[in-house]
Structure formats: C-alpha cells, structure tokens
Amino acid sequence: MTATRTERDDMTATTATGTRARTGGPKDNGPKILEHVLGWTLVVVIAMLVTQTGLL
C-alpha cells in the first residue's frame, strides 16, 4: 500500500514537530535583555581574569 503525497507530507510534518525534544536552550519568550546583560558580564569577568593572571 502506498500513501498519497498529502498523506506522506502530513506524516512527515507531524513526525518532525511531534518528536522534537527540548535541549535545554533559552526559551523563545524569555527576557532577552537579561540574557545579553549576563552574557556580556561573563565576557568581562573572563577578560579580567585572563588579564590579571597574565595569560594574555
């Protein structure tokens, strides 16, 4: 038995979206400004650590 084109497309779309697992990344609706501020704070702290230890 062969599936018609629309049945195959429906099965593919359902399978692709239904089995997608979250990987623990940032949410789509989260506060983006907080993520940016924390990210740049981490960059500055690492830069200070590198320069203070003489690795650069």
HELIX and SHEET records of a PDB file:
HELIX    1   1 ARG A    5  GLY A   18  1                                  14    
HELIX    2   2 LYS A   32  THR A   53  1                                  22    
END                                                                             
